[in-house]
Amino acid sequence: MQSLSTNQLATNSSNLHSKSQAELSANVFIGSSIIIPLILFAGFKLYKKHRSVVLRQQIATLEKVWHLDIKKRA
């Protein structure tokens, strides 16, 4: 009787292990399909913000040079 219950536990645990492996791969797929677009979106937004900051700095530098040039002419 003891060996029968041990056999059933081994069979049930192997079925649970294979089932959890399939669930794990499905969870990884679902997680990556959610995380990757979020990372891409955040990266795009950060890049646009960085470009606008750089553009403002360039405009400020050009305006300073332009004002210096006007003062020299006057």
BANU-371599 format. One record per residue (C-alpha): y, x negated, z negated; residue number from 1; chain. Coordinates in pm, 1 decimal. Layout:
N
{site {Y; X; Z}; NUM; A}
...
//
This chain:
74
{site {0.0; 0.0; 0.0}; 1; A}
{site {235.6; -288.7; -76.1}; 2; A}
{site {200.5; -437.2; 273.0}; 3; A}
{site {278.8; -105.9; 441.4}; 4; A}
{site {615.8; -73.1; 268.9}; 5; A}
{site {699.8; -436.4; 349.4}; 6; A}
{site {616.3; -373.2; 713.3}; 7; A}
{site {842.1; -68.8; 725.3}; 8; A}
{site {1130.9; -258.9; 566.9}; 9; A}
{site {1096.1; -538.4; 821.3}; 10; A}
{site {1089.9; -294.4; 1112.7}; 11; A}
{site {1388.3; -98.4; 983.7}; 12; A}
{site {1592.5; -410.0; 917.4}; 13; A}
{site {1522.9; -548.1; 1265.5}; 14; A}
{site {1635.7; -217.8; 1420.0}; 15; A}
{site {1950.8; -223.1; 1210.9}; 16; A}
{site {2018.3; -582.8; 1311.3}; 17; A}
{site {1988.1; -509.0; 1684.0}; 18; A}
{site {2202.9; -199.1; 1646.9}; 19; A}
{site {2471.9; -385.7; 1459.0}; 20; A}
{site {2469.9; -658.4; 1726.9}; 21; A}
{site {2544.7; -396.2; 1994.4}; 22; A}
{site {2814.9; -242.8; 1776.4}; 23; A}
{site {2962.0; -586.9; 1715.3}; 24; A}
{site {2991.2; -660.6; 2086.3}; 25; A}
{site {3149.1; -318.6; 2143.9}; 26; A}
{site {3395.2; -379.2; 1860.2}; 27; A}
{site {3486.8; -720.4; 2001.6}; 28; A}
{site {3548.1; -566.5; 2343.2}; 29; A}
{site {3761.8; -285.1; 2202.4}; 30; A}
{site {3953.4; -522.8; 1977.4}; 31; A}
{site {4026.5; -767.5; 2257.1}; 32; A}
{site {4131.9; -486.8; 2491.7}; 33; A}
{site {4390.1; -382.9; 2231.9}; 34; A}
{site {4504.8; -725.5; 2109.1}; 35; A}
{site {4549.6; -900.5; 2446.8}; 36; A}
{site {4802.6; -647.9; 2589.5}; 37; A}
{site {4994.0; -652.7; 2260.1}; 38; A}
{site {5015.7; -1032.4; 2271.1}; 39; A}
{site {5128.7; -1023.4; 2634.6}; 40; A}
{site {5393.3; -760.0; 2559.0}; 41; A}
{site {5523.6; -952.2; 2257.2}; 42; A}
{site {5532.0; -1274.1; 2459.7}; 43; A}
{site {5725.8; -1106.4; 2738.6}; 44; A}
{site {5979.2; -961.4; 2494.9}; 45; A}
{site {6025.3; -1297.5; 2320.8}; 46; A}
{site {6070.3; -1473.6; 2655.5}; 47; A}
{site {6336.5; -1223.3; 2764.5}; 48; A}
{site {6518.7; -1265.9; 2432.1}; 49; A}
{site {6503.3; -1645.1; 2465.6}; 50; A}
{site {6642.8; -1630.7; 2820.6}; 51; A}
{site {6931.9; -1407.9; 2712.0}; 52; A}
{site {7019.0; -1649.3; 2427.7}; 53; A}
{site {7012.7; -1946.4; 2665.3}; 54; A}
{site {7226.7; -1758.4; 2917.6}; 55; A}
{site {7486.4; -1671.6; 2649.6}; 56; A}
{site {7499.6; -2037.6; 2544.3}; 57; A}
{site {7551.7; -2148.2; 2903.1}; 58; A}
{site {7828.2; -1892.2; 2951.8}; 59; A}
{site {8000.5; -2005.0; 2631.0}; 60; A}
{site {7985.0; -2369.2; 2743.0}; 61; A}
{site {8126.7; -2285.7; 3084.5}; 62; A}
{site {8409.2; -2082.0; 2930.3}; 63; A}
{site {8500.0; -2375.3; 2701.3}; 64; A}
{site {8509.4; -2611.4; 3000.3}; 65; A}
{site {8714.7; -2362.7; 3196.3}; 66; A}
{site {8969.2; -2324.2; 2913.7}; 67; A}
{site {8994.6; -2701.6; 2877.6}; 68; A}
{site {9061.3; -2731.7; 3250.6}; 69; A}
{site {9336.7; -2465.0; 3231.7}; 70; A}
{site {9506.2; -2646.9; 2939.7}; 71; A}
{site {9505.9; -2974.0; 3134.4}; 72; A}
{site {9675.8; -2809.5; 3432.4}; 73; A}
{site {9944.7; -2641.2; 3227.5}; 74; A}
//
